[in-house]
Amino acid sequence: MTETRPNRLLDAIDSPSDLKGRSRADLKQIAAEVREEVIDVVSVTGGHLGSGLGVVELTVAIHSVFETPADKLIWDVGHQCYPHKILTGRKDRMRTLRQGGGLSGFTKRSESEYDPFGAAHASTSISAGLGFAKARDLQNKDNHVICVIGDGSMSAGMAYEAMNNAGADRSRMIVILNDNDMSIAPPVGAMSHYFSRLVSSRPYRGLRRIAKKVVQPMGLESPARRAEEYLRGFAMGGTLFEEMGFYYIGPVDGHDLDTLLDLLENIKTMQDGPILLHVVTQKGKGYTPAENSADKYHGVSKFSVVTGEQAKGAGGPPSYQKVFGQTLAELGETDDRICAITAAMPSGTSTDIFGKKFPERHFDVGIAEQHAVTFAAGLAADGMKPFCAIYSTFLQRGYDQVVHDVAIQKLPVRFAIDRAGLVGADGATHAGSFDVGYLGALPGFVCMAPSDEAELARMVLTSLQLDDCPSAVRYPRGEGTGVEIPKLLTPLEIGKGKVVREGTSIAILSYGTRLQEALRAADMLTAQGLSATVADARFAKPLDNELIERLAREHEVLVTLEEGARGGFGSFVLEHLANCGALDRGLKVRVMTLPDIFQDQDTPAAMYDQAGLSARHIALRAIEALGRGDMSAIERLASA
């Protein structure tokens, strides 16, 4: 519950309508209180901090000037939306952020009418905004559409595709470019603000229209227009956007609330095509530890508001992504053809470990997954050994390139697929659910998943040695199991799994890091006198058909287990069992996958239990298939 304090104006703000008619002094105080609230909330919940702090004044200004939710406000990515949530009726629930049953860390249509479009992936806002603008026009409505997009999201081609379409169509919409990192603007100052207010004002726009009418009969429209626009473009950085058909205004100080209010009031009256307002903000604004941090506290765990120190883990095993990064860096010492590519996630994928050693062979291409994949294909085509490290959910954005540019040409691009499976607080938008199915469908791909961090290190080496085909290794977010990684790595035999525990009546075949849960399930079954084999598949493609047929032949029940959606590893196994006739002999098969829903955020452990992929559910599923055993005993063991 939000604490109520004397003279705190924010306590009286339950919706954007409560901002209307407020003095500018009041709005500035509210902005300061929103910033304080964001810091306090994220210190408790963790989440995205710096980006939200950077747009506090902008958020207050937009909701003060425009009539949301009738006017559609679309946030790109959405990790900067915490101030927006505070001002749109969700203030009292902010401390449930990113928790089970709580608020999403991103915009979400089902959560509020003030979130017209859900987002968590970058560069979607302008395309969606154009859709809203055309829907408005087709329905004879008169509302505004405002898209707020960060400079990082402008590195993706989709943003420019949308701008090209909007500019050519002359659709009435407003794009606000929140520039908090890239040096794409001249210095911000009083003159810049003056010119920005000037070019957005009615008199200036009227003068431009009069000038056009004068020069048109003289055949001078094009030269005059180009001279005027290039002069303004070179002076204020807008040439690119003007050439794409947008009326460019800026750059302006995104923390100067007076200027923002003046500009937005002017822009609100403009009816002639798309507008781009370029604001320059400071990520982490108003919180010194964030301002001084290299990543401006982009994503944080719980932290002390006073010191800024983030809560540290218990010092357990290394994370899977760190094992990947360290292994790749070690391999890079002996092979100078190894390259690492990432799409704006060097620290998230740990390719930065490789990059510190070999900066000339490390490439961060920005939020441009399609480009990352084809860039890697080009490297591979000319003899390099690229590792393309991308989160599973983001690789979906480059799937056509995986098919067309990599798989069809049989190029040895090695995909390191981070954040495979459920990811906890980031929820459905970041879950790595589908890569097993969509990569396993491609001819010639080798698909691997480790059961622990030592297996991951071996799979990185294995993929390095695959010079005639593409490959992928998927691994989850978070810590490994604590096994020791051998100093001398040996590659795996392609398409070969292993039995890690021998039994007789039930076989559990696991693909990925659910293997530990499979072993716990086997212990539960053993306690009831039911003998269980546990096997680590290692490969989804090619399958270890010999191992699968042996398990089918020697057991009454075969359970497949994976951290992916339907249509993946279990489906591949079931297809082989059907084709080889194993099902004709009475084998009972159960395929355990993620459920056919998009799961909301919670802790990873809770999400996997809800998904039915914990040890208890595995044991219960095996007993149900076998037709004997005590299910209540399993429940008692699980709760003990």
N, C-alpha and C positions, 0 to 999 in steps of 0.2 A: 504494500500500500504506500502511495506517495505521502511523504511527510508534509503537513500543512504548517507553514511558518507565517508569522505576522508580516504584512506588507508584501507578500509574495504574489505578484500579479498572475503568475502561471497557474495558481490554484483555481482561478476563475475561468480558465480557458478550457472548455470542454469540446469545442469544435472551432473551425476557422471563422465561423460567423461571430465568435466572441472577440475576434481581432478587429472587426469593422468599427470605424469611428474612433479608434484609439489614437491618442497623440503619438507623435514620433518618439517622444521621450519614453512613453509607455512601451512602445514596440521594441525600443532598444533594451529596456529593462527585461522584457519578456524574452528577447533573444539571449541575453546573458543568463537568465534563469533556465532556459532550454539547454544551453551549453553545460551548465552546472548539473542539470538533471541527467543528460547523456553520460557525462563522466561518472556520476554516482551509480547509474544503472549498470553500465558496462563493467565497472569495478566489481560488481556482484555477479553478473551473469557471464562475463566474457563476451566476445563478439567483435564486430567491426567498429572501431572507435574513431580513428583519424579522419576517415572520409566523412562521417557524420558531423564531426566538429567543424569541418571545413565549409559546410553548407547551411549553417544555422541561420545566418542573416538572410541568405537567399530563400530558405524555406519560409521564414516569417514573412518576407516580402511577397512571395508568390501567393501565399494563402491570404495575405492582407488585401492584395489588389484584385485577384481573380475570385470567381464564384465557384470554388470547388464544393461539392463534387460535380456540379453541372458542367463546369469547365474541367476538362480531363487533364490531370497531372500525371505524367508517366516518368518514373525514375528508371534510368538505365542501370542494370545489374541489381540495384536495390540495396546495396550494402551501406549506402549513405542515407537511408530512409528513417533512421531512429528519430530525428527531430520532427519529421513529418508525422510519424506515429504518435508522438507526444501531443502534437497540436490537433490531431484528428480523432479524439475520443478514446485513445488507448493509453493515456498517461498512467492510469492506476494499475494497468496490467504489464507495464514495462519490465518489471522484475521477474516475469515469467518468460522473458525473451529466450528463444532457442531451447526451451525445456519441454518435456513431454506435456502435451495439453496446453502449452503456452503460445505466446505470439511467435510468429516466424521471424527469422532474422532478415527477411527480404519482404518486398511487397507481395501481397497475396489476395487475389480477388475474393476468395471466400471469407476473408478476415474483415474486410471493411469496404464500404461503398466508395471510400476515398482512395482505394487501390484499384483503378480501372483495369490495370494490366499487371499480372504477376511477372516477376523477373528474378533471376539470380545468375544468369549467364549474360555476358556483355554484348552490347551493340545491337540490341533489339528495339530500343525505344523509338528511333525515328521511323522504322518500318511500321511498328505498331501504331505510332502516332499518325502516320499517313493514312493507315486504315481507319482510324477514328475520324480523321478529317473528311475522308471521302464518305464514310457512313453518315456523318453529320450533313454533308451537302445533299446526299441522296434522300435523306429524310427531312430536308428543308428545316433543319435546326440552325441555331446561330451561336452555339457555344464555342469557346476557345479550346485549343489543344496545345498543351505545353509539354515538351520533352526535355528532360535534364540529362545530359550525357557527359561523362568525364573524358578528359583528354586521352586516358588509357584506352577507353572503348573506341575512340576515334582511330585507333591503329588497326581496327578490323575492317575488312572490305565491305561488310554488310552495311555499315553506317554510310559509306559513300554510295553504295547502290541505292539506298533509300533516299539520300539527298539528291542524287541524280534524277530519280523518279519524281520527287517532290518539286524540285526546281523546274523540271520540264513541264510538269502538270500545273504549276502555279497554285498549288494548294495552299490555303490559308492555314498556317500553323506556325508555332514558335518553337525553335530549338535553342536551348540554353547550353552552351558549351562551358562546362566547369573545368577550367584549366588550372590544375594544382600541381603540375609536375613538369610537363614538357615546356621547352623554351620556344614556343611558337608565337609569342607576343612581344611587342616592344614594351619598354618599361611603363608601368602603370603610374599615372600621376594626374594632377589637376587638369592639365590641357587635354589629356585623353578623355577624362570624364566630361569636360566641356564639349568636345567635339561629338562624343557619343550622345549626349543629351541633345545637341544641336541636330544631328542627322536623324534622330528619332522624333523630332518635334513636328507639329503640323505646318508651321511656316516653311521649314526647310523642304518638307515633302511637297508642299504646294509649289514652291519655287522650282523644284525639279520637274514637276509636271508641266508648268508653264514653259520652261526651257525646252522641253521635248516638243511641245506644240509649235514653238517658234522655229526650231531647226528642222522639223520634219519636211515642210514644203521646200526647204532649201537643199534637201538631200544631204544634210549634215548630221543627221541623228546619230548614225553609227560612230563617226569619228568623235563627235562631241561627247557622246555617252562614254566611249572608251577612255577618253582623256580624263573625264571627271571621275570615273570609277577607278581607274588605275591610280590616279593621284590619291584618292581616298584609301585605296587598297594598300598602296605602298606606305602611306602614312600610318595606317592603323591595322595592318595585318589581314585585311579581308579579301584580298584578290581571289584566292582559291574559292571561297564560299560565294562570292559575287559571281564568279564564272559558272558556278553550278546553279545559279538562279536564285540564290538567297540574298535578302537585303541584310547586309552585315552591319552590326553595331558593336563597337568595343575596340579594344578591351577595356573593362572597367573593374574597379576594386570590388570583389564579391563580398567584402566585409563592411562596405560603406552602405549602411542601410538607407540613408537619405538618397544617395544616387540610385540605388536599386529601385526604390519606390517611385522616383521620378521617371526612370526609364520604363519600368513596367506599366505605369499609367499611360505613358506615350504609346508604347507598343500595343497596348490593349485597343487603341483606336485605329490601328493600322489594318487595312482590309485588303491590301494588294499583294497577295502571294506570301511565300514563306519567309520567315525572318530568323536570323541567327544572332543571338546575343552572346557575346564572348565575355565571360567573367573570369577573373583571376582570383583564386582563393589559396589559402594556406592549409594544407592537410594537417590536422591536429591542432588547429587554431584555438588558442585560449587555454591550452593545457601544456605547460612547459615540457614535461617528459616526452609528450607526443611530438611537440614541435622540434625537439632536439634529437629524436630518434631517426635513424636512417630510413626506416619504412613508415615513419610518422604514425606508429602504432596502428597499422592497417587492420590486423587481426590480432586480438589479444586474449589471453586467459584472464581469470580473475586477478585483480591487482590492488595495491594500496593506493588510494587517491592521494595521500600525502607524499609518498616517495615515488610512485609510479612503478614500483617493483612488482613484476608479475609473479603469480604463484608458480612454483616449480614442481615438476613431478617428483616421484619418490626415488628417482635415480635408478630405474629398472633397466631392462634390456634396451638396446638401441632400436629406433623406429625402423620400419621396413624401408622407408625412403632414404634414410641415412645409410643403411646397409647397401642399398643400390648405389648411392653417390660415392661412397668410399670404395666399393668394388670397382666401379667404372674408372675412378681416378687411379687405382692401382694398376688396372689393365692398361690404362692410357700411358703408363710409364714404359711399357714394353712394345706398344703398337702405336705409332704416330699417325695412323690412318683413322683412329677412333675419334669421332666427333660427338658432341652432345648438343641437342636442340631442345629448347623448351619454349612454351608460349606464355610468357609473362609470369612464370612460376619457378624461377631458379632456386629459391630457398624452399618452396613447397615441395619440389621434386628432388631437392638436394643435388641438382646438377651444378649448383654453385661450388660444391666441393671440387668437382672436376674443373670448373672454370677458374678457380684460384690457381690451380697448377698449370692449366693449359688454356689461357684466355683466348688464344688465337683459334682454338678448336671448340670453343663454347659459344653457342648462338642463342640469344634470347630474342625471338622475333616479335614479341609483343602479343597482344590478344588477337592472334591470327593463326588459328589451328589449321585451316585449310592450307595456308601458305607454308606452315611448318612441315606438314606432311609432304607436300610436293618439293619443297626445298630439300628435305631429307632424301627424297627420291633422286633428285639431281645429283646430290653428293654421292649416293650409292652408285648411280649410273656411271660415274667417272672414277670409281675405284676406292672411294672412301668408305668408312664403316660407321654410318650414323646410328646413334641411339636417340630416338625421338621420345622424350619423356613428357607425357601429357596425362592429366587426370582422366579416368574412364569417362566421366560425364562430359568432359570437354572434347574428347576424341570423337564423340558423336558428331560434332560440328564439322569434322574433316573426313567423314566416311566416304563421300564420293571420291575424294583424292586417294584414300586408302585403296579403294577398288580400282579406279582408273589409272592412277599414276604409279601405284606400287604393286598391287597384286597381279594385274593383267601382264605387267612387264616383268614379273618375277624378280623384282629388285630387292636386295637384302637390306631392307630397312628394319631396324630392331626397335620395336615399340615397347617402352617401359610404361605400363599402364598403372598409374598410381591411383589411390583412393578407390580400389575395386571393392564392391560390396557396399554395405551400409556404412554411413559416415557420421551418424550421430546428429549433433546440433544443427548442421546445415540442411538436414532434411532431404526431401524427395528430389529437389533440383540438383543436388550434388551426389546423389547415390550412384555408385558405379554398377548398375544392374544388368546392362545389356550387351557388354562387349564380348562375352563368351559366345553368344548366339550370332552376333553380326560379324565377328571375325571368323568364327568356326564355319560359317557358310561359304567362305572364300576359298577357292581352289588353291592349293599349294602353301597355305599358311601353316606355320607351326605355332600352336598355342599352349602356353605353359602357365602353371600357377603353383607357387611354393607352399609347403605346409609349415615352414618356419624360415628364419632368416638365413640359416646355413644353406638351405635349398635355394633360396633366392640368389645368393652369391654364386652358386653353381649354375643356375639358369642364366645369369648374366654372361658368364663365361661360355655357356652352351650356345647362346644366341650369337655371340661374337664369332663363333666358328661356323655359323651357317652362312655360307657365301653365295648360295644359289637360290635362296627363297626368303620371303619376309617372315618375321617371327614376332611374337608378342609374349611378354611376361606380365601377368597381372598380380597385384599385391595390395593389401589393404592399408588404410590409415592406421597409425598407432604403433605400439611397441611390438617387438617380436616375442618369442616364447622363452628366450633366455638360453638357447643352445649355443654352444661354442662354434664359431666359424673357423674351419680349418685354414691354416696359413697357406697350404698348398691346395688349391682348388682343382678339382677334376670335372670335366664336362659330363653331362648325362647322356645316356644312349637315347637317341630320339625315339619317342613313342613308347617308352618303357616305364611302367609304374613299379611299385614295390609293396609287398605285404609287410606290415609293421607289427601285426599280432595275428596269430593263428587261432582259428576256432573251427566249429563244425556245422552248426545249424543256421547261423545268420552271418551274412557278409555285408559289411558297410564299406562302400567305395567312395572315398572323399576326394574332391578336387578343390585344393586351396587350404586356407587356414582353419576351416572347420574340423580339421583332422583331430585337434585336441578335444573338441566336443564329441567326436566319434569315439575316441578312446574312453572318455568318461561314460558315454552311453554303454560301451562294451562292459565296463566295470559294473554298471547297474544290472545289465543282463546276466552277467556271471553270478551276481549275488542271488539270482533266482534259478541258478543252475542251467542257464541258457548260454551256450558257448558261441562266441562271436569272433569272426575274423574282421580285422580292420586293414584296409589297403589305401595307399596314397597313390592316386591316379597319375599325378604330375602333369600329364598331357591330356588336353581335350581334343587335340588334333596334332598328329595322328593318334588315334586311340591305341591302347595296348589291348588288342583284340584277344591275344593269348591269355592275358590275365583275366579279362572279363569272362571268357569262356570257361576258364578254370573255376572262378568263383561261382558261376552259374551251375556248373556241373557238380560241385562238391557241397552246395548249400541249398537249403529249402527256400530261403529268402535272400534277396539281394536289394539293398537300399543304396541309392546314389545320393550324394550330398554335395551341395555347391552354394556359393555366395553369389548367385546370379539369378536372373529371371527365367521363366519357363522358355523352352526352346533352345537351351544351351547344352551343357555337358550331359545331363540326364537323358535328354532327348536323343543325343548322339549314341549313348550306350543302349537305350531302348531300341533304337533303329537297328543296331548291330545284332542285338539279341533276337529280334524278330527275323532278321535276314538269315541268321545262322541256325534257326530252328530251336533255340534254347527255350523259347516260350511254349513250344509245343510239348515239352516234357514236364509241364506243370510248375515251372519256376514261378515264384511269387515275387514281383518286382514293385518297389515303391520309389518314386522319384521325388526327392525333397529339394525344393527351390525356394527362392523368395516368392511371397504370395503375389497374386495378380492384382495388386493395388499399388498406388504410390503412397508409401508410408510417411507419416509426419515425423518431425524430429523428436528424439529422445536420446538417452544414452545408448551407445552401440549395443551393450549387453541387453538392455530392455528391448531394443528394436529387434534383435535376433530372436529373443524369446517370443515377442509378439509375432514374428515371422514363422515361428515353429521350427527354428533351426538350432535350438539348444539341445544339450545332452538328453534332457528329460523327454523332449519331443521325439528325438531320434529313437530312443529306447521304446517309447510308446508306439511309434509307427511300426517298429520291428515286431513287437508283440502282437499288434493288430493283424499284421500280415501273416504271422506264424500261426495265429489262432490258439495260442496257449501262453500262459504266464499271467502274472498278477499286476495289472495296471496300477492299482492303488499302492502296491509296494514301491513301484517306480516313483510315484508322486511323493511317498514318504521319504525315499532316498534323496530326491531332488531338494526337498525342503529341509533336510537334516543339516 
